[in-house]
Amino acid sequence: MRLILMTATCLLIQLVLAQASYAQLSPASQQRINQLYQQLQQLEAQENYAAMLPVQNEILKIGQRELGDFTTEMAYEWNYLGNIYMALGQYSQAKAPILHALRVRRQQLGEDHRETGESYFNAALVLSNLGEYEKSEEYYIEALRIANKIVGPEDLDTLQIMNNLALLYARLSKYEEAKRLHNIVLKARTRVAGANSEHVGESLLNLGVVAQSLGEYDAAKDYYSRALAIFKAKLGDNHQYTLQVMNNMARVYYDLEDVDRALDLDRQVYAARVRAFGKDHIDVGESLNNLAYDLEYKEEYETAQDLYQQALDIFIKHLGENDAYVQMTMLNLAGIKQQLGEPEEALALAEKAVRIRRETLGEDHPLVAEALLGLGGLHLMAGRLDLAQQTIEKSYSVLHDTYGDNHPKNLAALFALCWIQMEREEWDDVLEMSDKIRRLVRTTAARLMAGLSPQEQLRLLKSDIHQDFAFTIAWQQMDNPAYVTASADWLINDKGMSQATLAARETLMRDTGDAESKALGQQLLDIRRQLASAVLTTPKGDQAEAQRKKVDQLTEQESEITRRLSLKVGQSIELERWIELDDVRDALARDETLITWIRFQPVDFEKAKKTSISHLLPARYLAWIIPPAGQGEIQLVDLGLAEEIDASIEKARAEITAAGKKDGTINKQGEPEAEKKLRAALEAVTKQVWLPVAEHIRPDTKRLNLSPDGALWLVPWAALPLEGDRYLIEEYAFRLLISGRELVEETREPSQNRPLVFANPTFDLTPQKVIDAIKAIFRDFKFDPNANRGLVSQTAIRKVPTLPNTELEAEAISPSLEKIVGKPPTKYMRQYALESVVKRVHQPRMLVLSTHGYFLPDQQAKTSDHVAGVGNSRSASLIAADGKPIENPLLRCGLLLAGCNQPPSGGDDGVLTGLEIVGLDLRGTELVVLSACETGVGKVQIGEGIAGLRQAFQLAGAHSVVATLWQVPDRDSAVLMRDFFEQMAEDQTPADALRAAQLQRIESRRERYGAAHPYFWAAWTFTGKSGSK
């Protein structure tokens, strides 16, 4: 997708200025130069920039001969030559003349001259396109300073420089800064040029691009629509800017997987470009390429093939076969031909693309490597394994030499080699390669995430196609102990990675308290942005070596600043460290066992190897039973189809919550009968997810560490029925873990600060009373009406009822909290149970939040039965099955606090999202208790939000979290929480205290009612570190 970026320089204007400056030339030279200028004017009017080069070079020769090289007149000519090269897109060639003009003007005219400012601007533009972003930013800022001084901050040229600086920030993924500058430019242009000017249209277009990059699709569509209205009114329906906005809008719809609307817009743009330029124009070729891409998505391969071919013919005619866009189209067409069963034609095209790139770029260029990878994929699908291996190994060699070991561009080549090994049934090699890939995935995701936009972060995490491959192989090799052990290692390191990496930016900025640390933190984020941009961009032409050096330099800087910042904040801020399985097993006590599950979709290898896509089978659950070191082998168990297990869990959950209603089975039939009915539903879950695992647990096991996945997070593990009318909690002590990594990760010493309790929030508090309450607590509080809300998910949260009994619960547990910590708790209740107060907590020893929690419906990506595979570069889907954009899961869970029923337009909205929770300072917080009622908006099936909320508190620094799976009657909640804290006050660990409180409820209800229905006691779960006595 090409974006029109209007620049402040105009070749014709420069030409007129230069022409007026040659009075000192000889008459013959003046006459010749005037003739040459006339030629330039004609050629520029025809946009024949290539023909302008020899004309301009002749002018330069005349000027150099008679004037020398360091005059202001010659600076014009060098600047003009650079602009011709830029018009041709030849930025490498433009660099030298543009920088020479800048040197001359600085020397002859000084730093504050208008023409010097123009040269700074042009130099910044060239360097930006060459990836030299730091220098480009420096030059844009200097150009902006000069323009502000000479013509003022609201001159259109000044605003153009600021516009381009914002474009640079967007390229560096500094989207918030880009958005801020674009908005400044938009407001100023509106004042200076008018709300319906082309300048305003450009600003709206650029804001649309930023919004699209951030995944803010509604905002992007709004900006594009407004820009489109301006360009249509000012320039007409067929102007290139009008059509470019429509083209961008089509790409928004494509990202949203509304391909029919994208196709409709692309067809309109194509028709308009044909009307404006005829069928034989490069812009028409771009439209044909977009149409082909749309139709390829819709699997209309024959039509897509025809359109790709038409586009290719146009590109070859106008750009020549040596253009990268031409070769990319060749490779697209090759993929289509493979899909249509034309392997020989596909192979010929791919080989041609490789040959051309080799001839133009050299053997060892990364673009050659990418073409070789596509060619190798075709060989692989055709069963030519030796050729495939030879080709892909060459691709990997170039990529590795260019980018180094830990680079995401290596992943596709390694994956393809792994596939070849699988085809040959070289299982030892497959295992070694898969292990290498899983480690590389973690390293690259952790290192790049902070430098990407939210949308790019999600796309990177969801594009890990090797994960399904790796666990499919492990599933098929269940009888091979080496695969069982290695896959357990992969799972321990994969689990929880997405939330941890998505939250890295928030925890980093939270941990940088003093000025020096903040400066280091911001420097680290800037370097990571540059690193992500450099790593994920394929270098042009001869820039490969320069980019490799840049990546190496940034990597070294990133490592050094990470080390310094870790020392400053007192803990490691590295995310990419791989935890070895042996360390996890060593951390298990002799009476412990770790059980970890995965919900995944196996790859259908028989179908996948025939095409360039990986066909997926229905999802399944697998379980690994991991004993302590020296206490037996790891076992892998296939639990069966996820759909059947998920249905059983949902049925059991529905039975539990229905039983507790006023007209439920407990009130209607009595607790003993209701318990029997529930046991029948829970026994189905036990048979599916527990009994196949239990037979592999050692008899001397007393403690379980359970790491669920998918809907297993919704299982009331404590209430799984065993023989003899007993429950799992009566047989084992257990805790839940996000990942087995938690068993070996460092834990900060417990804080000695007061415990904090939030209870009974006034949900209907008006916005003004929210402000008054905050001011009563924080004298320095300043309300910002323009502040963004807490980035709560796009799905609305309904109004919630009050929780008056939570205040009684808070009072009941206060004595025990004081006994545990040695200090009385600080309580924030009613109108003071505010989001703003929670956000300012500082390392409390314990934090109790008695309020509603929300978990929005799980988002599952909109997919068919296949995803991108070897030789196919289609991006991962970021659209949910309901057609809405996939969101950061930490935005889809959270807590509701005072004022949430009447949120203001900005500031404290009473909705504390998981992403905001990550930013809380809970380092050293031993325990967070969410004594909350679930207000799930819609149907929660997979459990991502449940797990996400708990993990958010752990990422913020909390050692452990106690939370509930369903709404519990206030009285029963208060009693259990009282017993829980009393047990802790008697020196029990938090995990053991919760179990003791639950066992006490079971015993009490059995004595009193002859039954102990899990509805009253099994909702509470303990996640995280068990704590110490």
KEMAR-550316 format. One record per residue (C-alpha): residue in three letters; x, y, z. Coordinates in steps of 0.25 Angstrom, whole numbers, plus 5000, padded with zeros to 4 digits. Example, Ala and Ser with C-alpha at 12.3 -4.5 7.8 and 13.67 -1.06 7.14 Angstrom:
BEGIN
ALA504949825031
SER505549965029
end
This chain:
BEGIN
MET500050005000
ARG500650134996
LEU500250265004
ILE500250394997
LEU501150485006
MET501150635001
THR502450705002
ALA502850845003
THR503850844992
CYS503450864977
LEU504350844966
LEU503850954957
ILE503951054968
GLN505351024970
LEU505651024955
VAL505151164954
LEU505951214966
ALA507151154961
GLN506951204947
ALA506951344952
SER508351334959
TYR509351314947
ALA509651454943
GLN511151434945
LEU511251324935
SER511751344921
PRO510751384910
ALA510951244903
SER510751174916
GLN509551254920
GLN508851224907
ARG509151074908
ILE508651064922
ASN507351144918
GLN507151034907
LEU507350924917
TYR506350994927
GLN505350994917
GLN505550844914
LEU505450814929
GLN504150894930
GLN503550814919
LEU504050684924
GLU503550714938
ALA502150744932
GLN502150604926
GLU502650544939
ASN503850484931
TYR504850494943
ALA505850394937
ALA506050474925
MET506250594934
LEU507550534940
PRO508450554928
VAL507950694926
GLN508250734940
ASN509550674940
GLU509950754928
ILE509550884936
LEU510450834947
LYS511650814938
ILE511450954933
GLY511351014947
GLN512450944953
ARG513350984941
GLU513051134942
LEU512651154957
GLY513251034965
ASP512550944974
PHE512351024987
THR511451144983
THR509951164986
GLU509651154971
MET510251014971
ALA509550974984
TYR508251004976
GLU508650904965
TRP509150794975
ASN507850814982
TYR507050804969
LEU507750674965
GLY507450614978
ASN506050644977
ILE505950574963
TYR506550454969
MET505550464980
ALA504450474970
LEU504950344964
GLY504950274977
GLN506450264977
TYR506850314991
SER508150254991
GLN508550334979
ALA507850454985
LYS508650454998
ALA510050504993
PRO509550634985
ILE508450664996
LEU509550665007
HIS510550734998
ALA509550854996
LEU509250855011
ARG510750865014
VAL510950985004
ARG509751055009
ARG510151045024
GLN511551095020
GLN511151205011
LEU509751255017
GLY509851215031
GLU508951125040
ASP507751215041
HIS507551245026
ARG506251195019
GLU507051115008
THR507851045019
GLY506551005025
GLU506050955012
SER507250865011
TYR507050815025
PHE505650775021
ASN506150705008
ALA507250635015
ALA506250585026
LEU505350535015
VAL506450455008
LEU507050395021
SER505650355026
ASN505450275013
LEU506750215015
GLY506450165029
GLU507450265036
TYR506350315046
GLU507150375057
LYS507850475047
SER506550495040
GLU505950535053
GLU507050635056
TYR506950695042
TYR505450715043
ILE505550775056
GLU506650875051
ALA505750905039
LEU504550935048
ARG505451025057
ILE505851105045
ALA504451115039
ASN503851155053
LYS504851265053
ILE504751315039
VAL503251305035
GLY502651265048
PRO501951145054
GLU500651155046
ASP501251175032
LEU500851055023
ASP502351025020
THR502551015035
LEU501350925037
GLN501850835026
ILE503150815033
MET502450775046
ASN501550685037
ASN502750605032
LEU503350595046
ALA502050535050
LEU502150435038
LEU503550395043
TYR503050375057
ALA501950285052
ARG502950205044
LEU503750185057
SER502450135064
LYS502450265073
TYR500950265069
GLU500550355081
GLU501550465078
ALA501150455063
LYS499750465066
ARG500050585075
LEU500750665064
HIS499750625053
ASN498650685062
ILE499450815064
VAL499650825049
LEU498250795046
LYS497750905056
ALA498751005050
ARG498450975036
THR496950985039
ARG497151125044
VAL498151165033
ALA497651095020
GLY496151065024
ALA495450945029
ASN495250895014
SER496650915009
GLU497550815003
HIS498550835014
VAL497450795024
GLY497150675015
GLU498550635016
SER498550645031
LEU497350555032
LEU497950455023
ASN499150445031
LEU498350435044
GLY497550325038
VAL498850245035
VAL499350265049
ALA497950215054
GLN497950095045
SER499350055050
LEU498850065064
GLY497649975060
GLU496750085063
TYR495850055051
ASP494650135054
ALA495550265056
ALA496350225043
LYS495050215035
ASP494550345040
TYR495850425037
TYR495850355023
SER494350395020
ARG494650535024
ALA495950545015
LEU495150475004
ALA494050585004
ILE495050695004
PHE495850634992
LYS494650604984
ALA494150744986
LYS495450814983
LEU496150714973
GLY495050634968
ASP494650484968
ASN495850444959
HIS497050514966
GLN498150434971
TYR497950484985
THR496450444985
LEU496750304980
GLN497850284990
VAL496950315001
MET495950214996
ASN497150114994
ASN497450135009
MET496050115013
ALA495949985005
ARG497149935013
VAL496449965026
TYR495349885022
TYR496349775017
ASP496949775031
LEU495549765037
GLU495349645028
ASP494149715022
VAL494749675008
ASP493449695001
ARG493449845004
ALA494949855002
LEU494749784988
ASP493649884985
LEU494550004988
ASP495749944981
ARG494849934968
GLN494450074969
VAL495850124970
TYR496250034958
ALA495150084950
ALA495450234953
ARG496950204950
VAL496650144937
ARG495750264934
ALA496850364938
PHE498050294932
GLY497650184923
LYS497850034925
ASP499350044923
HIS499850124936
ILE500550084948
ASP499450124958
VAL498550034950
GLY499449924952
GLU499449954967
SER497949944967
LEU497949814959
ASN498949754970
ASN498049804981
LEU496849734974
ALA497649604972
TYR497949604987
ASP496549624991
LEU496049514982
GLU497149424987
TYR496649435001
LYS495249394995
GLU495949274989
GLU495549324975
TYR496849274970
GLU496649274955
THR496149424955
ALA497249464964
GLN498249394955
ASP497749474943
LEU497849604951
TYR499249574956
GLN499649554942
GLN499149684937
ALA499749754948
LEU501049684945
ASP501049724931
ILE500849874934
PHE501949874945
ILE502949804936
LYS502649904925
HIS502750034933
LEU503749984944
GLY504549874937
GLU504749734943
ASN505849784953
ASP504849864961
ALA504449794975
TYR502949814973
VAL503049734960
GLN503749624967
MET502749624978
THR501649614968
MET502349494961
LEU502349424975
ASN500949454978
LEU500549394964
ALA501449274966
GLY500649244979
ILE499349254972
LYS499849164961
GLN500249064971
GLN498849064977
LEU498249044964
GLY499048924961
GLU500048984952
PRO501348944959
GLU502248964947
GLU501749104943
ALA501849144958
LEU503249084959
ALA503649164946
LEU503149294952
ALA503849274965
GLU505149234959
LYS505049364950
ALA504849454962
VAL506049394969
ARG506949404956
ILE506549554955
ARG506849584969
ARG508149514969
GLU508549594957
THR508149724962
LEU508449714977
GLY509549604978
GLU509549464983
ASP509449504998
HIS508349604999
PRO507149575008
LEU506149604997
VAL506849494989
ALA506749405002
GLU505249435003
ALA505049394988
LEU505849274991
LEU504949235002
GLY503749244993
LEU504349164983
GLY504749054993
GLY503349054998
LEU502949014984
HIS503948904983
LEU503448854997
MET502048844992
ALA502448774980
GLY503148674988
ARG504548714983
LEU505148704997
ASP506648714993
LEU506448834984
ALA505548894995
GLN506548875006
GLN507748924997
THR506949054994
ILE506349085007
GLU507749055014
LYS508349165005
SER507149255008
TYR507449235023
SER508949255021
VAL508749385015
LEU507649435026
HIS508549385037
ASP509749455032
THR508949585030
TYR508249585042
GLY508949495052
ASP508349385061
ASN507249445068
HIS506349505057
PRO504949475054
LYS505249475039
ASN505949345041
LEU504749275047
ALA504049245033
ALA505349175028
LEU505549095040
PHE504049055040
ALA504149015025
LEU505448925028
CYS504748865040
TRP503548825031
ILE504548755021
GLN505148685033
MET503748635037
GLU503448595022
ARG504748505023
GLU504348455037
GLU505648505043
TRP504948515057
ASP506248555065
ASP506548665055
VAL505048715056
LEU505148715071
GLU506448795071
MET505948895060
SER504648915067
ASP505348945080
LYS506149045073
ILE504949115067
ARG504149115080
ARG505349185087
LEU505449285076
VAL503949315076
ARG504049355091
THR505349435089
THR504849515077
ALA503449545083
ALA504049595096
ARG505049685090
LEU504149745079
MET502849755086
ALA503049895093
GLY503449955080
LEU502249915072
SER500849975071
PRO499749905079
GLN499249845066
GLU500649805062
GLN500849735075
LEU499549655074
ARG499949615059
LEU501349575063
LEU500749485075
LYS499649425066
SER500549395054
ASP501349285062
ILE500949175052
HIS502049085057
GLN501349065071
ASP500248975065
PHE501248905057
ALA502148875069
PHE501048825078
THR500448745067
ILE501748675065
ALA501848655080
TRP500448595080
GLN500748495069
GLN502048455076
MET501448435090
ASP502148305092
ASN503448375090
PRO504048425104
ALA504948525097
TYR503748595090
VAL502948585103
THR504048655111
ALA504348765100
SER502848795098
ALA502648815113
ASP503848915113
TRP503248985101
LEU501848995108
ILE502449055121
ASN503149165113
ASP502049195104
LYS500949205114
GLY500649345119
MET501649405109
SER500649485101
GLN500049565113
ALA501449585119
THR502049645106
LEU500749725103
ALA500949785117
ALA502449805117
ARG502349955113
GLU501349985125
THR502249915135
LEU503549975130
MET502950115131
ARG502450085145
ASP503750035150
THR504450165146
GLY504250245158
ASP505350355159
ALA505750445148
GLU506950365144
SER506150235143
LYS505050305135
ALA506050355125
LEU506650225124
GLY505350155122
GLN504950255111
GLN506250235104
LEU506050085105
LEU504650095099
ASP505150185088
ILE506250085085
ARG505349975084
ARG504450045075
GLN505550075066
LEU506049925067
ALA504649875064
SER504549965052
ALA505949925047
VAL505749775050
LEU504349765043
THR504749845030
THR505349775018
PRO506549865014
LYS506449925000
GLY507549914989
ASP508949924995
GLN508449955009
ALA508549815015
GLU509949835021
ALA509649965027
GLN508349915033
ARG509049795039
LYS510049885046
LYS508949975051
VAL508249855057
ASP509549815063
GLN509749955069
LEU508349965074
THR508349825080
GLU509649855088
GLN509049985093
GLU507749915097
SER508549815105
GLU509349915112
ILE508250005116
THR507449885120
ARG508549845129
ARG508649985135
LEU507150005137
SER507149865144
LEU508149915154
LYS507350045156
VAL506049975159
GLY506549865167
GLN506049745158
SER506249685144
ILE505349745133
GLU505749645123
LEU504649565117
GLU505349475108
ARG506049385118
TRP505749235115
ILE505349155127
GLU505949015126
LEU504948895130
ASP506048835139
ASP506048965148
VAL504548955149
ARG504548805153
ASP505648845163
ALA504748945169
LEU503648845172
ALA503648785186
ARG503648625187
ASP502148625190
GLU501748725178
THR501348705164
LEU501248805153
ILE500048785143
THR500048875131
TRP498948875120
ILE498848935106
ARG497748955096
PHE498248955082
GLN497848925068
PRO498648805061
VAL499148825047
ASP498648735037
PHE499948705030
GLU499348615019
LYS498548735014
ALA499548845017
LYS500748785009
LYS499948794997
THR499648944997
SER500349065003
ILE499349075015
SER499348995028
HIS498048925030
LEU497548915044
LEU496848805051
PRO495748825062
ALA496448875075
ARG496848775086
TYR497348775100
LEU498748715104
ALA499248705118
TRP500648685123
ILE500848625137
ILE502248665142
PRO502848605155
PRO503948665163
ALA505348635158
GLY505748485160
GLN504348445163
GLY503948385150
GLU503748425136
ILE502848535130
GLN501548475124
LEU500748535113
VAL499248505112
ASP498248535100
LEU496948575107
GLY496148585094
LEU495348685086
ALA495248825092
GLU493848855088
GLU493348735096
ILE494148775108
ASP493748915107
ALA492248875106
SER492348795119
ILE493048905127
GLU491949005122
LYS490848915126
ALA491448895140
ARG491649045142
ALA490249075138
GLU489748965148
ILE490549035159
THR490049175156
ALA488649125154
ALA488649045167
GLY488849175175
LYS487749255169
LYS486449285177
ASP485749185169
GLY486949095168
THR487048945172
ILE487648985186
ASN486449055190
LYS485448965183
GLN485948825186
GLY486948855197
GLU488448855198
PRO488648695198
GLU487848675185
ALA488448795178
GLU489848745182
LYS489548615176
LYS489048675163
LEU490248765162
ARG491248645165
ALA490648575152
ALA491048695144
LEU492348715150
GLU492648565149
ALA492648575133
VAL493748685135
THR494548595144
LYS494548485135
GLN494948565123
VAL496048655130
TRP496448595143
LEU496348445143
PRO497248425131
VAL498248515138
ALA498148455152
GLU498548315148
HIS499948375145
ILE500048445158
ARG501048375169
PRO500348325181
ASP501148405190
THR500748535184
LYS500048635193
ARG500148765186
LEU499748795172
ASN500148915163
LEU499148935152
SER499349015140
PRO498049015132
ASP497849065118
GLY496549105110
ALA495249075117
LEU496048995128
TRP496249125135
LEU494749125138
VAL494748985144
PRO494448985159
TRP495648895162
ALA495348895177
ALA493948835174
LEU494348725165
PRO493648595171
LEU494448475175
GLU494048345180
GLY493348335194
ASP492648465192
ARG493948545194
TYR494448655186
LEU495848685180
ILE496148795191
GLU495948685201
GLU497048595195
TYR498048705190
ALA498548845194
PHE498748915181
ARG498949045174
LEU498749105160
LEU499849155152
ILE499849235139
SER501149155135
GLY502149065142
ARG503149175140
GLU502549235153
LEU503149125161
VAL504549175158
GLU504349325156
GLU504949415166
THR504049475177
ARG504249605183
GLU504249615198
PRO502849645204
SER502549795206
GLN502449845220
ASN501449955216
ARG499949955221
PRO498949865215
LEU497849935207
VAL496449895206
PHE495449955195
ALA493949915197
ASN492549955194
PRO492850055183
THR491750155180
PHE491550115166
ASP490550225163
LEU491450335168
THR491350455158
PRO492550505151
GLN492650635160
LYS492550555173
VAL493650465167
ILE494550585166
ASP494150635180
ALA494450505186
ILE495850495179
LYS496150635184
ALA495750605198
ILE496850495198
PHE497850555188
ARG498050705190
ASP498950715178
PHE497950655169
LYS497650725156
PHE496550675147
ASP496850665132
PRO495550675124
ASN496250625112
ALA496950505118
ASN496650375111
ARG495750275118
GLY496450145123
LEU496550095109
VAL495349995113
SER494949905102
GLN494049945091
THR492949865096
ALA492049935106
ILE491949895121
ARG490549895127
LYS490149965140
VAL490449885152
PRO489749885166
THR490249925179
LEU491049825189
PRO490649875203
ASN491049745210
THR492549755205
GLU492649875215
LEU492349775226
GLU493349675220
ALA494349785220
GLU494149815235
ALA494149665238
ILE495449635232
SER496149765237
PRO496649705251
SER497249585244
LEU497949675234
GLU498549765245
LYS499049635252
ILE499749585239
VAL500349715235
GLY500549775249
LYS499849905244
PRO498349935242
PRO497849935228
THR497450065221
LYS496050055216
TYR495450125204
MET493950105204
ARG492650155197
GLN493050285189
TYR494550275193
ALA494650135186
LEU495150205173
GLU495950165161
SER496950285163
VAL497250235177
VAL497450095173
LYS498450145162
ARG499250215173
VAL499450095182
HIS500950075186
GLN501349935190
PRO500349895200
ARG500649765207
MET499249725204
LEU498149775195
VAL496649745196
LEU495749785185
SER494249755189
THR493549795176
HIS493049745163
GLY493949695153
TYR493649685138
PHE494149585127
LEU493649615113
PRO493349505104
ASP494549425099
GLN495049465085
GLN495349355076
ALA496049395063
LYS495149385050
THR495749265043
SER495349155034
ASP496049015035
HIS497449075030
VAL498449175033
ALA499749225026
GLY500749115024
VAL502049095017
GLY502249185005
ASN501049275009
SER501249405015
ARG499749445019
SER499749515032
ALA499049455044
SER497549485046
LEU497249605056
ILE495749595054
ALA494849525064
ALA493749425059
ASP492749535062
GLY493449625052
LYS494049725062
PRO495549745063
ILE496349655073
GLU496749735085
ASN497849735095
PRO497249625105
LEU497649715117
LEU496649815112
ARG495549715113
CYS495549685128
GLY495649775140
LEU494949835152
LEU493849935154
LEU493950045164
ALA493250165169
GLY492550245158
CYS492550135147
ASN491050145145
GLN491150295141
PRO492550305135
PRO493050445131
SER493650475117
GLY495050475122
GLY495850445134
ASP495350345145
ASP494350255139
GLY494250155150
VAL494650045140
LEU496049985144
THR496549905132
GLY497549785133
LEU498449875125
GLU498349985136
ILE498549885147
VAL499849845141
GLY500349985143
LEU500049975158
ASP501249975167
LEU500949845174
ARG502449805176
GLY502549725189
THR501049715190
GLU500849575196
LEU499449555193
VAL498249615185
VAL496849575188
LEU495749595178
SER494549575187
ALA493749615175
CYS492449575167
GLU492649545153
THR491849625143
GLY492249555130
VAL491649635118
GLY491349515109
LYS491749375109
VAL493149345115
GLN493649205109
ILE495149205108
GLY495549275121
GLU496549365115
GLY495949485123
ILE495849405136
ALA497349365134
GLY497649505129
LEU497149585141
ARG497949495151
GLN499149505142
ALA499049655142
PHE499249665157
GLN500349575156
LEU501049655145
ALA500849775154
GLY501749705164
ALA500749625173
HIS501149495178
SER499849425178
VAL498349455175
VAL497049395181
ALA495849415172
THR494449355170
LEU493849285158
TRP492449325160
GLN491549415169
VAL491549365183
PRO490449415193
ASP490949525201
ARG490849455215
ASP491549335210
SER492649415204
ALA492849495217
VAL492949365225
LEU493949295216
MET494749425215
ARG494749445230
ASP495249295232
PHE496249315221
PHE496949435228
GLU496849375242
GLN497549245237
MET498649335231
ALA498749415244
GLU499049275250
ASP500249265242
GLN499749185230
THR500249215216
PRO499149285207
ALA498949155199
ASP498749065211
ALA497949175218
LEU496949175206
ARG496849025206
ALA496649015221
ALA495549125220
GLN494849045209
LEU494948915217
GLN494348975229
ARG493149025220
ILE493048885215
GLU493048825229
SER492148925235
ARG491048915224
ARG491048765224
GLU490848765239
ARG489748865238
TYR489048835224
GLY489548695222
ALA490248745209
ALA491248845205
HIS490848895191
PRO492048955184
TYR491249075180
PHE491549135194
TRP493049095195
ALA493749055182
ALA493749185175
TRP495049235181
THR496349205174
PHE497749225178
THR498749265167
GLY500249295168
LYS501249265179
SER500749195191
GLY501549285200
SER502349255213
LYS501949235227
end
